[in-house]
Amino acid sequence: MYKTYYSSLIKTQLRVMQTFMKLLCLCFFLLIGGTTTLLAQDPEEIETTPATGTEEEGPLVEDPADAPIDEVVKKEIVTERRILKYPLLRESDVFWEKRIWRIIDVREKMNLPFAYPEDPFFKILSDAATKGDLPVYSTDEDGAKFKKRLSTDDVLSM
């Protein structure tokens, strides 16, 4: 008898609590929804005035340097900028170095410019070497790589 009384009491209290939570959530959402409409801005008319100058009369500002910047930064043409010279690299600044020898596979898509049919990269290098514009070095049998510089005659005889 006591069990059924307590279980029905608990069920009743649970229903009351669920109803209270539903009402509380409903009030919360109505309060939030109502305040967002109250915080909205009133529409105002924007006053606009036409430009005083026209293209026929000339530019609105006589000196372009005096004109206000319309963008985030001042736009300049790349050729007008001053080129910065990098300082020479000191030996003590080199933390780590490694020489890698690889064969370039010109069949891969990213290496296709090396195999351009009209003027391949090797032809450009060989033409520069035969003209003497490009220094050419040889390897010795003892393993010293690129120690001996070849003359133009040696390059032509290859």
N, C-alpha and C positions, 0 to 999 in steps of 0.2 A: 504494500500500500504506500509506504513511504517512497519507494523507488519510482513508482509511477507519478507521484506528486512532484518529486524533484525533477524528474525527466521532463514533465510537461512544463514546469516552471522554467527550466533551462531553455527549452524550445521557445517559450514565449519571450524570454529575455533576449534570445538570439535573434528572433524576428524583429523585436523592437530595436535592437542595436543595428541590424542590417538596414532597417527603414531610416534610422537616424543617419547612418553613413551615406545612404543614397541622397537624403535631403541636404546633408552637409556638402557633398560633392556638387550637387545641382546649384546650391547657393554660391559656392566658390566659382564655378564656371560662369554663372550669371554676373557675378561681381567683376570678374576679369573681363568678360565680354562687354559689359557696360562701361568700364573705365577706358577701354581702348577706343570706343567711339567718342568718348568725351575728350580724349587727348588728341584727336585728329585735328589738323590745322584747317582753319577756315580758308576757303578759296579767295584769293585777292587778285585784282587786276594788275597786270604788269604793264607799266608805262614804257612804251618804246618810242624813240625819236628817230627819224630817218637820218641817214648820214648827210653831212653838209656838203661834202665834195662829191663830184662824179668822176668817172674815168676820163671824160672829155676835158675836165678842168685840170686833171693831174692827180697825183697821189694826195691822200689826206694829210700825211706827214711828210715834211720836206726832207728831213734827214732820217734814213732808215734806222740809224743807231739810236735815235731818240724815241723810236716807236716802242710801245710796251711789248714785252715778251708774251706771245699768245699761247705758247706751249709750256711744258714743264721746264724745258731747257732751251737755250738759244741754239737754233739749228745753224750749223756751219757746213760748208762744203769741205769734204775730206782734203782736197788739194790745198785749201787755205790754211790748214793746220800745220804747225811746226812739227817736224819729225824729231823724235827724241833719240839720242844716240845712247846705246847701251854701253856701260863700262866694260872694259876687257875683263875676262874671267881669270881670276887668280888661281894658281894651283892649290892654294890652301882653302879655297872656297869649294873645291870639288870634294864631295863627300864619298862618292862611289862611282865607279865607271866600269863598263863592260863592253867589249867588242864582240859583235855577233856577225857571223858570216852566214848569209842565206842565199838560196837560189830563188829568184823571183819567177814564179809561175805565171806567165802572161795569159794563160787560159782562164784564170780566175777573173771574175767580173771587175773587182776593184783594181786589178793590175792591167786592164785593157789599154789604158792610155800609154803604157810602155810599148805596146805593140801596134801603135797607130800605123796603118798601112802606108800612108804617103811619106811619113817621116818618123821611123821608129826611133826609140830612145838610143839604141846602140849606134845607129847611123849618126845621130847628133853628137854622141861622145866621140866616135871615130873621126868625124870631120873636124871637131875642135882639136883633137890630138894631132892630126896630120897638119893642121894649120899652125900649130904651136901655141894655141890659146889655152890649152889645158895641159898641165904638167902630168906626165905619165911616169910611173915608177915600176920597177920590176922586183921580182922575188928572187932571192938567192937560194942555192941548194941547201945551205946550212940552216935555213928556217928564218932568216932575217927578212921580214916582209916590209916592202915599200921603203927600203933604205937607199937604193941606187936609182937616181933619176935618169930616164932615158932621153936621148936627144931626138929631134924630129926625124933625123935620118934613120935611127934605130926603129922608130915607130913605123916609118914608111916601108922598111924592109920586112916587117912582120907579115 
